[in-house]
Each structure stands twice: as C-alpha cells, then as structure tokens.
Amino acid sequence: MAEAGASTPSRTGATPFRSIGELAELCGHYCWVERRLFELSGSRASGPVSGEPEPCDPEVRVVLSEMSARHGFLAAQWRDRLPVRADVDADALIAPPAGSAREALDLIESEPRLLLVLGGLAGLFLPRLVDSYARHLAQASPVSEGPVRAVLECAALSAGREMVRARPLGQGCAPGRGRAESAGDGSSLLQRLLGERSDIIPAARVS
C-alpha cells in the first residue's frame, strides 16, 4: 500500500497518491461488497424459492453459484490487501460504503424470483461496481498501488463476464404480463434506491 500522506489531486483531476488510511478504507469497502455478493448469490443459488418455480431456475442457480465462488475469491483478495499492523484492526475496516449499497443488496436478496435476483445483480448493481473499480483503476498509481490494481483489474473483468453471462437468461426467460409488471416495479425501486450515480462506492475521503 501507499505510504502515509495526503492525497494530492493532479491537474487532470486524477488522484495519483492515497494515504495508507484512505487506501485501506477503500479496500475494506471492496471486501465488504464482494463478501456480501458472495453470501447473497450463494444463499439464493442453494436456498428454496418462494412462489411458483420457473423453467430457467436451474440455470439461474448455476450462474448464481458460479458468481458466489468468484466473489468469495475476490473478497479474500481484498482482505489480504488490508494493512497488517499491530495498531490496525483489519476486520474493522471491512464495512459497507456510504450510500445505498447495503440496502440495494438487501432488496435484491429479498426478491422471490431467482431470475430477478440475477437481473438485479447483473443489470443494476454490478455495472455500478465495475464503474467504481474502473474509476479507482484509472487513478491508481502502478508504483504505490500495484497489488491493489491487480485485484481491481481481476474484479472488473470478472464482473463484466458475469453481466454477459446473465444477459441471455434474462432475454430467454421473460415473465408473463402480470409478472412483467411486478418485475418492473421491483426494478424501478432498485434504480431509485441506487440513484443516478454510475458507481456504487464513493471515493475515499481526502486527508
């Protein structure tokens, strides 16, 4: 991680340097989000479905199970990049970011239909997470944040593939009229909750 010091924005608006505390805060947020995605996708992949089952449910379960494994791996990678110091409680840094990420994931998890769980993740949440990773990657120094950049690149690529993997399921398992209206209501609520921001994790506070 970077050595201690204040973040100094460059003339182009990038932030080439972050203090240990700022970078640790971001990594803690990333770890929390990835761990929550691991738990959410894993529980819905293996748990019971309330309501009427759909023909695509088995395939959706497979995709959610695969997602769970990847996000569990990424959560562990972010945990490994938290500072190891006697005066730092690394686990205390693993906390939800400011904003609506926690509420959005809770809402997705509460959706009865597996297809809409996958749609909420791949269609609304993951694109914002990828934007957060991409923004950080564009600003991260290859010298002081090399290990962090490696996980950012892996996480963004993995989430992008998940979005592509989920798209055919959403197109090939369209709900009926009544269910379509219900799905639209849920999607609108989630979009309002997430807001107009393209990312999901605010930048670390500047010292």
C-alpha positions, 0 to 999 in steps of 0.5 A: 500500500501507499505510504502515509500522506495526503492525497494530492489531486493532479491537474487532470483531476486524477488522484495519483497518491492515497494515504495508507488510511484512505487506501485501506478504507477503500479496500475494506469497502471492496471486501465488504461488497464482494463478501456480501455478493458472495453470501447473497448469490450463494444463499439464493443459488442453494436456498428454496424459492418462494412462489411458483418455480420457473423453467430457467431456475436451474440455470439461474442457480448455476450462474448464481453459484458460479458468481458466489465462488468468484466473489468469495475469491475476490473478497479474500483478495481484498482482505489480504490487501488490508494493512497488517499492523499491530495498531490496525484492526483489519476486520474493522475496516471491512464495512459497507460504503456510504450510500445505498449499497447495503440496502440495494443488496438487501432488496435484491436478496429479498426478491422471490424470483431467482431470475430477478435476483440475477437481473438485479445483480447483473443489470443494476448493481454490478455495472455500478461496481465495475464503474467504481473499480474502473474509476479507482483503476484509472487513478491508481498509481502502478508504483504505490498501488500495484497489488491493489490494481491487480485485484481491481483489474481481476474484479472488473473483468470478472464482473463484466463476464458475469453481466454477459453471462446473465444477459441471455437468461434474462432475454430467454426467460421473460415473465408473463404480463402480470409478472412483467409488471411486478418485475418492473416495479421491483426494478424501478425501486432498485434504480431509485434506491441506487440513484443516478450515480454510475458507481456504487462506492464513493471515493475515499475521503481526502486527508 
